[in-house]
Amino acid sequence: MARKKGGEHEEKRGEIPLPSEEEGTMICVVLRNLGGGFLEVKCTDGEVYKARIPGKMRRRTWIREGDVVLFLPWGTRDMKGEVVYRYVKSEVKKLIEEGVLDEELLEEVGEEIG
């Protein structure tokens, strides 16, 4: 089987996954890497969560401080959840233009990191 140039992500990058109330997902910014596949993220609701990077994503996607991710809370009281998707810079710009992501959250988190 011939391998496509650019990998399988070229097809998936057409549509940007957006947060949905039905699924319970929200957009977050990574504050810091806690190690062991866990991150500390600050979400659009103003809360700080502990996010797990699933195994299939851990091996293929590098997530750093300041990255914007789509997060799915588990619905428990311990403020934990799972990273669903990491947005690239061009997608973050589109999210800001569409009004889905508030630029103030990025600036706020930038001050906490730096």
LUMRO-228151 format. One record per atom (N, C-alpha, C, O): chain; residue number from 1; x, y, z; atom name. Coordinates in Angstrom, 1 decimal, m for minus. Example, Ala and Ser with C-alpha at 12.3 -4.5 7.8 and 13.67 -1.06 7.14 Angstrom:
2
REC mol seq     px     py     pz atom
REC   A   1   13.2   m5.7    7.8    N
REC   A   1   12.3   m4.5    7.8   CA
REC   A   1   13.2   m3.3    7.8    C
REC   A   1   14.2   m3.3    8.5    O
REC   A   2   12.8   m2.2    7.1    N
REC   A   2   13.7   m1.1    7.1   CA
REC   A   2   12.9    0.0    7.9    C
REC   A   2   13.4    1.1    8.0    O
***
This chain:
114
REC mol seq     px     py     pz atom
REC   A   1    0.8   m1.2    0.0    N
REC   A   1    0.0    0.0    0.0   CA
REC   A   1    0.9    1.2    0.0    C
REC   A   1    1.8    1.4    0.8    O
REC   A   2    0.6    2.1   m0.9    N
REC   A   2    1.4    3.4   m1.0   CA
REC   A   2    1.1    4.3    0.1    C
REC   A   2   m0.1    4.5    0.4    O
REC   A   3    2.1    5.0    0.6    N
REC   A   3    1.8    6.0    1.6   CA
REC   A   3    1.6    7.4    1.0    C
REC   A   3    2.4    7.8    0.1    O
REC   A   4    0.6    8.1    1.5    N
REC   A   4    0.3    9.4    1.0   CA
REC   A   4    1.3   10.4    1.6    C
REC   A   4    1.7   10.3    2.8    O
REC   A   5    1.7   11.4    0.8    N
REC   A   5    2.6   12.4    1.3   CA
REC   A   5    1.8   13.3    2.2    C
REC   A   5    0.7   13.7    1.9    O
REC   A   6    2.3   13.7    3.4    N
REC   A   6    1.6   14.5    4.3   CA
REC   A   6    0.9   13.7    5.4    C
REC   A   6    0.4   14.3    6.3    O
REC   A   7    0.8   12.4    5.2    N
REC   A   7    0.2   11.6    6.2   CA
REC   A   7   m1.4   11.7    6.2    C
REC   A   7   m1.9   12.3    5.3    O
REC   A   8   m2.0   11.0    7.1    N
REC   A   8   m3.4   10.9    7.1   CA
REC   A   8   m4.1   12.1    7.6    C
REC   A   8   m5.3   12.3    7.5    O
REC   A   9   m3.4   13.0    8.3    N
REC   A   9   m4.0   14.2    8.9   CA
REC   A   9   m4.4   15.2    7.8    C
REC   A   9   m5.3   16.1    8.2    O
REC   A  10   m3.9   15.1    6.6    N
REC   A  10   m4.4   16.1    5.6   CA
REC   A  10   m5.9   16.0    5.4    C
REC   A  10   m6.5   17.1    5.2    O
REC   A  11   m6.4   14.8    5.4    N
REC   A  11   m7.9   14.7    5.2   CA
REC   A  11   m8.7   15.2    6.4    C
REC   A  11   m9.7   15.8    6.2    O
REC   A  12   m8.1   15.0    7.6    N
REC   A  12   m8.8   15.4    8.8   CA
REC   A  12   m8.8   16.9    9.1    C
REC   A  12   m9.6   17.4    9.7    O
REC   A  13   m7.8   17.5    8.5    N
REC   A  13   m7.6   19.0    8.8   CA
REC   A  13   m8.6   19.9    8.1    C
REC   A  13   m8.6   21.1    8.3    O
REC   A  14   m9.5   19.3    7.2    N
REC   A  14  m10.5   20.1    6.5   CA
REC   A  14  m11.4   20.8    7.5    C
REC   A  14  m11.7   22.0    7.3    O
REC   A  15  m12.0   20.1    8.4    N
REC   A  15  m12.9   20.7    9.4   CA
REC   A  15  m12.3   20.8   10.7    C
REC   A  15  m11.6   19.8   11.2    O
REC   A  16  m12.4   21.9   11.4    N
REC   A  16  m11.9   22.1   12.7   CA
REC   A  16  m12.9   21.6   13.7    C
REC   A  16  m14.1   22.1   13.7    O
REC   A  17  m12.5   20.7   14.6    N
REC   A  17  m13.5   20.3   15.6   CA
REC   A  17  m13.8   21.4   16.6    C
REC   A  17  m12.9   22.0   17.1    O
REC   A  18  m15.1   21.7   16.8    N
REC   A  18  m15.5   22.8   17.7   CA
REC   A  18  m16.1   22.2   19.0    C
REC   A  18  m16.5   21.1   19.0    O
REC   A  19  m16.0   23.0   20.0    N
REC   A  19  m16.6   22.6   21.3   CA
REC   A  19  m18.1   22.5   21.1    C
REC   A  19  m18.8   23.3   20.5    O
REC   A  20  m18.7   21.4   21.8    N
REC   A  20  m20.2   21.3   21.7   CA
REC   A  20  m20.7   21.0   23.1    C
REC   A  20  m20.1   20.3   23.9    O
REC   A  21  m21.9   21.6   23.4    N
REC   A  21  m22.5   21.3   24.6   CA
REC   A  21  m23.1   19.9   24.8    C
REC   A  21  m23.1   19.4   25.8    O
REC   A  22  m23.5   19.3   23.6    N
REC   A  22  m24.0   18.0   23.6   CA
REC   A  22  m22.9   17.0   24.1    C
REC   A  22  m23.2   16.1   24.9    O
REC   A  23  m21.7   17.1   23.6    N
REC   A  23  m20.6   16.2   24.0   CA
REC   A  23  m20.0   16.7   25.3    C
REC   A  23  m19.4   15.9   26.0    O
REC   A  24  m20.1   18.0   25.6    N
REC   A  24  m19.5   18.5   26.8   CA
REC   A  24  m18.1   19.0   26.7    C
REC   A  24  m17.4   19.2   27.7    O
REC   A  25  m17.6   19.1   25.4    N
REC   A  25  m16.3   19.5   25.2   CA
REC   A  25  m16.1   21.1   25.3    C
REC   A  25  m17.1   21.8   25.1    O
REC   A  26  m14.9   21.5   25.7    N
REC   A  26  m14.6   22.9   25.7   CA
REC   A  26  m13.2   23.2   25.3    C
REC   A  26  m12.3   22.3   25.4    O
REC   A  27  m12.9   24.4   25.0    N
REC   A  27  m11.6   24.8   24.5   CA
REC   A  27  m10.8   25.2   25.8    C
REC   A  27  m11.2   26.0   26.6    O
REC   A  28   m9.5   24.7   25.8    N
REC   A  28   m8.6   25.1   27.0   CA
REC   A  28   m7.2   25.4   26.4    C
REC   A  28   m6.9   25.1   25.3    O
REC   A  29   m6.4   26.1   27.3    N
REC   A  29   m5.1   26.4   27.0   CA
REC   A  29   m4.2   25.6   28.0    C
REC   A  29   m4.5   25.6   29.2    O
REC   A  30   m3.1   25.0   27.6    N
REC   A  30   m2.2   24.3   28.4   CA
REC   A  30   m1.4   25.2   29.3    C
REC   A  30   m0.7   26.1   28.8    O
REC   A  31   m1.5   25.0   30.6    N
REC   A  31   m0.7   25.8   31.6   CA
REC   A  31    0.7   25.2   31.8    C
REC   A  31    1.7   25.9   31.7    O
REC   A  32    0.7   23.9   32.0    N
REC   A  32    2.0   23.2   32.2   CA
REC   A  32    1.8   21.7   32.1    C
REC   A  32    0.7   21.2   32.2    O
REC   A  33    2.9   21.1   31.8    N
REC   A  33    3.0   19.6   31.6   CA
REC   A  33    3.3   19.1   33.0    C
REC   A  33    4.3   19.4   33.6    O
REC   A  34    2.4   18.2   33.5    N
REC   A  34    2.6   17.6   34.8   CA
REC   A  34    3.4   16.3   34.8    C
REC   A  34    3.9   15.8   35.8    O
REC   A  35    3.6   15.7   33.6    N
REC   A  35    4.3   14.5   33.4   CA
REC   A  35    3.4   13.3   33.5    C
REC   A  35    2.3   13.4   34.0    O
REC   A  36    3.9   12.2   33.1    N
REC   A  36    3.1   11.0   33.1   CA
REC   A  36    1.8   11.0   32.3    C
REC   A  36    0.8   10.3   32.5    O
REC   A  37    1.9   11.8   31.2    N
REC   A  37    0.7   11.9   30.3   CA
REC   A  37   m0.4   12.8   30.8    C
REC   A  37   m1.5   12.8   30.3    O
REC   A  38   m0.1   13.7   31.8    N
REC   A  38   m1.1   14.6   32.3   CA
REC   A  38   m0.6   16.1   32.1    C
REC   A  38    0.6   16.4   32.1    O
REC   A  39   m1.6   16.9   31.9    N
REC   A  39   m1.4   18.4   31.7   CA
REC   A  39   m2.3   19.1   32.7    C
REC   A  39   m3.3   18.6   33.2    O
REC   A  40   m1.9   20.4   33.0    N
REC   A  40   m2.8   21.3   33.7   CA
REC   A  40   m3.3   22.3   32.7    C
REC   A  40   m2.5   23.0   32.0    O
REC   A  41   m4.7   22.4   32.5    N
REC   A  41   m5.2   23.2   31.5   CA
REC   A  41   m6.2   24.2   32.1    C
REC   A  41   m6.9   23.9   33.1    O
REC   A  42   m6.3   25.4   31.5    N
REC   A  42   m7.3   26.4   31.9   CA
REC   A  42   m8.3   26.6   30.8    C
REC   A  42   m7.9   26.8   29.6    O
REC   A  43   m9.6   26.4   31.1    N
REC   A  43  m10.6   26.3   30.1   CA
REC   A  43  m11.4   27.7   30.0    C
REC   A  43  m11.2   28.6   30.8    O
REC   A  44  m12.2   27.7   29.0    N
REC   A  44  m13.0   28.9   28.7   CA
REC   A  44  m14.0   29.2   29.9    C
REC   A  44  m14.4   30.4   30.0    O
REC   A  45  m14.3   28.2   30.7    N
REC   A  45  m15.2   28.5   31.9   CA
REC   A  45  m14.4   29.1   33.1    C
REC   A  45  m15.0   29.4   34.1    O
REC   A  46  m13.1   29.3   32.9    N
REC   A  46  m12.3   29.9   34.0   CA
REC   A  46  m11.7   28.9   35.0    C
REC   A  46  m10.9   29.3   35.8    O
REC   A  47  m12.1   27.6   34.9    N
REC   A  47  m11.6   26.6   35.8   CA
REC   A  47  m10.3   26.0   35.3    C
REC   A  47  m10.0   26.0   34.1    O
REC   A  48   m9.5   25.5   36.2    N
REC   A  48   m8.3   24.8   35.9   CA
REC   A  48   m8.5   23.3   36.1    C
REC   A  48   m8.9   22.9   37.2    O
REC   A  49   m8.2   22.5   35.1    N
REC   A  49   m8.4   21.1   35.2   CA
REC   A  49   m7.1   20.3   35.0    C
REC   A  49   m6.1   20.8   34.5    O
REC   A  50   m7.1   19.0   35.4    N
REC   A  50   m6.0   18.1   35.1   CA
REC   A  50   m6.5   17.3   33.9    C
REC   A  50   m7.5   16.5   34.0    O
REC   A  51   m5.7   17.3   32.8    N
REC   A  51   m6.1   16.7   31.6   CA
REC   A  51   m5.2   15.5   31.3    C
REC   A  51   m4.0   15.6   31.4    O
REC   A  52   m5.8   14.4   30.9    N
REC   A  52   m5.0   13.2   30.5   CA
REC   A  52   m4.9   13.2   29.0    C
REC   A  52   m5.8   13.5   28.3    O
REC   A  53   m3.7   12.9   28.5    N
REC   A  53   m3.4   12.7   27.1   CA
REC   A  53   m3.6   11.2   26.8    C
REC   A  53   m2.9   10.4   27.3    O
REC   A  54   m4.6   10.9   25.9    N
REC   A  54   m4.8    9.5   25.6   CA
REC   A  54   m3.6    8.9   24.9    C
REC   A  54   m2.9    9.6   24.2    O
REC   A  55   m3.4    7.6   25.0    N
REC   A  55   m2.3    6.9   24.5   CA
REC   A  55   m2.1    7.1   23.0    C
REC   A  55   m1.0    7.4   22.5    O
REC   A  56   m3.2    7.0   22.2    N
REC   A  56   m3.1    7.2   20.8   CA
REC   A  56   m2.6    8.6   20.4    C
REC   A  56   m1.9    8.8   19.4    O
REC   A  57   m2.9    9.6   21.2    N
REC   A  57   m2.5   10.9   21.0   CA
REC   A  57   m1.1   11.2   21.5    C
REC   A  57   m0.3   12.0   20.9    O
REC   A  58   m0.8   10.6   22.6    N
REC   A  58    0.5   10.8   23.3   CA
REC   A  58    1.7   10.4   22.3    C
REC   A  58    2.7   11.0   22.4    O
REC   A  59    1.5    9.4   21.5    N
REC   A  59    2.5    8.9   20.6   CA
REC   A  59    2.6    9.7   19.3    C
REC   A  59    3.7    9.7   18.7    O
REC   A  60    1.6   10.4   19.0    N
REC   A  60    1.6   11.1   17.7   CA
REC   A  60    1.6   12.6   17.8    C
REC   A  60    2.0   13.3   16.8    O
REC   A  61    1.2   13.2   18.9    N
REC   A  61    1.0   14.6   19.0   CA
REC   A  61    1.8   15.2   20.2    C
REC   A  61    1.6   14.7   21.3    O
REC   A  62    2.6   16.2   19.9    N
REC   A  62    3.3   16.8   21.0   CA
REC   A  62    2.5   18.0   21.5    C
REC   A  62    2.1   18.8   20.7    O
REC   A  63    2.3   18.0   22.8    N
REC   A  63    1.5   19.1   23.4   CA
REC   A  63    2.4   19.9   24.4    C
REC   A  63    3.0   19.3   25.3    O
REC   A  64    2.5   21.2   24.2    N
REC   A  64    3.4   22.0   25.0   CA
REC   A  64    2.6   23.1   25.7    C
REC   A  64    1.4   23.3   25.4    O
REC   A  65    3.3   23.8   26.6    N
REC   A  65    2.6   24.9   27.3   CA
REC   A  65    2.2   26.0   26.4    C
REC   A  65    3.0   26.3   25.4    O
REC   A  66    1.0   26.5   26.5    N
REC   A  66    0.5   27.5   25.6   CA
REC   A  66   m0.3   27.0   24.5    C
REC   A  66   m0.9   27.8   23.8    O
REC   A  67   m0.3   25.7   24.2    N
REC   A  67   m1.1   25.1   23.1   CA
REC   A  67   m2.6   25.2   23.5    C
REC   A  67   m2.9   25.1   24.6    O
REC   A  68   m3.4   25.3   22.5    N
REC   A  68   m4.8   25.3   22.6   CA
REC   A  68   m5.3   23.9   22.3    C
REC   A  68   m5.0   23.3   21.2    O
REC   A  69   m6.2   23.3   23.2    N
REC   A  69   m6.7   22.0   23.0   CA
REC   A  69   m8.2   21.9   23.2    C
REC   A  69   m8.8   22.8   23.8    O
REC   A  70   m8.8   20.9   22.7    N
REC   A  70  m10.2   20.6   22.9   CA
REC   A  70  m10.2   19.6   24.0    C
REC   A  70   m9.6   18.5   23.9    O
REC   A  71  m11.0   19.9   25.1    N
REC   A  71  m11.0   19.1   26.3   CA
REC   A  71  m12.3   18.6   26.7    C
REC   A  71  m13.4   19.3   26.5    O
REC   A  72  m12.4   17.3   27.1    N
REC   A  72  m13.6   16.7   27.5   CA
REC   A  72  m13.6   16.3   29.0    C
REC   A  72  m12.9   15.4   29.4    O
REC   A  73  m14.3   17.1   29.9    N
REC   A  73  m14.2   16.8   31.3   CA
REC   A  73  m15.0   15.5   31.6    C
REC   A  73  m16.0   15.2   30.9    O
REC   A  74  m14.5   14.7   32.6    N
REC   A  74  m15.1   13.5   32.9   CA
REC   A  74  m16.4   13.6   33.7    C
REC   A  74  m17.2   12.6   33.9    O
REC   A  75  m16.7   14.8   34.2    N
REC   A  75  m17.9   15.0   35.0   CA
REC   A  75  m17.8   14.6   36.4    C
REC   A  75  m18.9   14.4   37.1    O
REC   A  76  m16.6   14.4   36.9    N
REC   A  76  m16.4   14.1   38.3   CA
REC   A  76  m16.0   15.3   39.1    C
REC   A  76  m15.7   16.3   38.5    O
REC   A  77  m16.0   15.2   40.4    N
REC   A  77  m15.7   16.4   41.2   CA
REC   A  77  m14.2   16.7   41.3    C
REC   A  77  m13.8   17.7   41.8    O
REC   A  78  m13.4   15.7   40.9    N
REC   A  78  m11.9   15.9   41.0   CA
REC   A  78  m11.3   16.7   39.8    C
REC   A  78  m10.1   16.8   39.7    O
REC   A  79  m12.1   17.4   39.0    N
REC   A  79  m11.7   18.3   38.0   CA
REC   A  79  m10.7   17.7   37.0    C
REC   A  79   m9.6   18.2   36.7    O
REC   A  80  m11.0   16.5   36.5    N
REC   A  80  m10.2   15.8   35.5   CA
REC   A  80  m10.9   15.6   34.2    C
REC   A  80  m12.1   15.6   34.2    O
REC   A  81  m10.2   15.3   33.2    N
REC   A  81  m10.7   15.0   31.9   CA
REC   A  81   m9.7   14.6   30.9    C
REC   A  81   m8.6   14.1   31.3    O
REC   A  82  m10.0   14.6   29.6    N
REC   A  82   m9.2   14.1   28.6   CA
REC   A  82   m9.1   15.1   27.4    C
REC   A  82  m10.0   15.7   27.0    O
REC   A  83   m7.8   15.1   26.9    N
REC   A  83   m7.6   16.0   25.7   CA
REC   A  83   m8.1   15.2   24.5    C
REC   A  83   m7.8   14.0   24.3    O
REC   A  84   m9.0   15.9   23.7    N
REC   A  84   m9.6   15.3   22.5   CA
REC   A  84   m8.8   15.7   21.2    C
REC   A  84   m8.6   14.8   20.3    O
REC   A  85   m8.3   16.9   21.2    N
REC   A  85   m7.7   17.4   20.0   CA
REC   A  85   m6.8   18.6   20.3    C
REC   A  85   m7.1   19.3   21.2    O
REC   A  86   m5.7   18.7   19.6    N
REC   A  86   m4.8   19.9   19.7   CA
REC   A  86   m4.9   20.7   18.4    C
REC   A  86   m4.7   20.2   17.3    O
REC   A  87   m5.2   22.0   18.6    N
REC   A  87   m5.3   22.9   17.5   CA
REC   A  87   m3.9   23.4   17.1    C
REC   A  87   m3.1   23.8   17.9    O
REC   A  88   m3.7   23.5   15.8    N
REC   A  88   m2.5   24.2   15.2   CA
REC   A  88   m2.7   25.7   15.2    C
REC   A  88   m3.8   26.1   15.3    O
REC   A  89   m1.6   26.4   15.0    N
REC   A  89   m1.7   27.9   15.0   CA
REC   A  89   m2.7   28.5   14.0    C
REC   A  89   m3.5   29.4   14.4    O
REC   A  90   m2.8   28.0   12.8    N
REC   A  90   m3.8   28.5   11.8   CA
REC   A  90   m5.2   28.2   12.3    C
REC   A  90   m6.1   29.0   12.1    O
REC   A  91   m5.4   27.1   13.0    N
REC   A  91   m6.8   26.8   13.5   CA
REC   A  91   m7.1   27.7   14.6    C
REC   A  91   m8.3   28.1   14.8    O
REC   A  92   m6.2   28.0   15.5    N
REC   A  92   m6.4   29.0   16.6   CA
REC   A  92   m6.8   30.3   16.1    C
REC   A  92   m7.7   31.0   16.6    O
REC   A  93   m6.1   30.8   15.0    N
REC   A  93   m6.5   32.1   14.4   CA
REC   A  93   m7.9   32.0   13.9    C
REC   A  93   m8.7   33.0   14.0    O
REC   A  94   m8.3   30.9   13.2    N
REC   A  94   m9.7   30.8   12.7   CA
REC   A  94  m10.7   30.8   13.9    C
REC   A  94  m11.8   31.4   13.8    O
REC   A  95  m10.4   30.1   15.0    N
REC   A  95  m11.3   30.1   16.1   CA
REC   A  95  m11.5   31.5   16.7    C
REC   A  95  m12.6   31.8   17.1    O
REC   A  96  m10.4   32.3   16.8    N
REC   A  96  m10.5   33.7   17.3   CA
REC   A  96  m11.4   34.5   16.3    C
REC   A  96  m12.2   35.3   16.8    O
REC   A  97  m11.1   34.3   15.0    N
REC   A  97  m11.9   35.1   14.0   CA
REC   A  97  m13.4   34.8   14.1    C
REC   A  97  m14.3   35.7   13.9    O
REC   A  98  m13.7   33.5   14.3    N
REC   A  98  m15.1   33.1   14.4   CA
REC   A  98  m15.8   33.4   15.7    C
REC   A  98  m17.0   33.3   15.9    O
REC   A  99  m15.0   33.8   16.7    N
REC   A  99  m15.5   34.2   18.0   CA
REC   A  99  m15.7   33.0   18.9    C
REC   A  99  m16.3   33.2   20.0    O
REC   A 100  m15.2   31.9   18.6    N
REC   A 100  m15.3   30.7   19.4   CA
REC   A 100  m14.3   30.8   20.6    C
REC   A 100  m14.6   30.3   21.7    O
REC   A 101  m13.1   31.3   20.3    N
REC   A 101  m12.1   31.4   21.4   CA
REC   A 101  m11.8   32.9   21.6    C
REC   A 101  m11.6   33.7   20.7    O
REC   A 102  m11.8   33.2   22.9    N
REC   A 102  m11.5   34.6   23.3   CA
REC   A 102  m10.0   34.8   23.4    C
REC   A 102   m9.3   34.1   24.1    O
REC   A 103   m9.5   35.9   22.8    N
REC   A 103   m8.1   36.1   22.8   CA
REC   A 103   m7.6   36.5   24.2    C
REC   A 103   m6.4   36.3   24.5    O
REC   A 104   m8.5   37.0   25.1    N
REC   A 104   m8.1   37.3   26.4   CA
REC   A 104   m7.6   36.1   27.2    C
REC   A 104   m6.7   36.2   28.0    O
REC   A 105   m8.2   34.9   26.9    N
REC   A 105   m7.8   33.7   27.6   CA
REC   A 105   m6.3   33.4   27.3    C
REC   A 105   m5.6   32.9   28.1    O
REC   A 106   m6.0   33.5   26.0    N
REC   A 106   m4.6   33.3   25.6   CA
REC   A 106   m3.6   34.2   26.3    C
REC   A 106   m2.5   33.8   26.7    O
REC   A 107   m4.0   35.5   26.4    N
REC   A 107   m3.1   36.5   27.0   CA
REC   A 107   m3.0   36.2   28.5    C
REC   A 107   m1.9   36.3   29.1    O
REC   A 108   m4.1   35.9   29.1    N
REC   A 108   m4.2   35.6   30.5   CA
REC   A 108   m3.3   34.4   30.9    C
REC   A 108   m2.5   34.4   31.9    O
REC   A 109   m3.4   33.3   30.1    N
REC   A 109   m2.6   32.1   30.3   CA
REC   A 109   m1.1   32.4   30.0    C
REC   A 109   m0.2   31.9   30.7    O
REC   A 110   m0.9   33.3   29.0    N
REC   A 110    0.5   33.6   28.7   CA
REC   A 110    1.2   34.3   29.8    C
REC   A 110    2.4   34.1   30.0    O
REC   A 111    0.5   35.1   30.6    N
REC   A 111    1.1   35.8   31.7   CA
REC   A 111    1.3   34.7   32.9    C
REC   A 111    2.3   34.9   33.6    O
REC   A 112    0.4   33.7   33.0    N
REC   A 112    0.6   32.7   34.1   CA
REC   A 112    1.8   31.8   33.7    C
REC   A 112    2.5   31.4   34.6    O
REC   A 113    2.0   31.5   32.5    N
REC   A 113    3.1   30.7   32.1   CA
REC   A 113    4.4   31.4   32.2    C
REC   A 113    5.4   30.9   32.8    O
REC   A 114    4.5   32.6   31.6    N
REC   A 114    5.7   33.4   31.5   CA
REC   A 114    6.0   34.1   32.8    C
REC   A 114    7.0   34.8   32.9    O
***
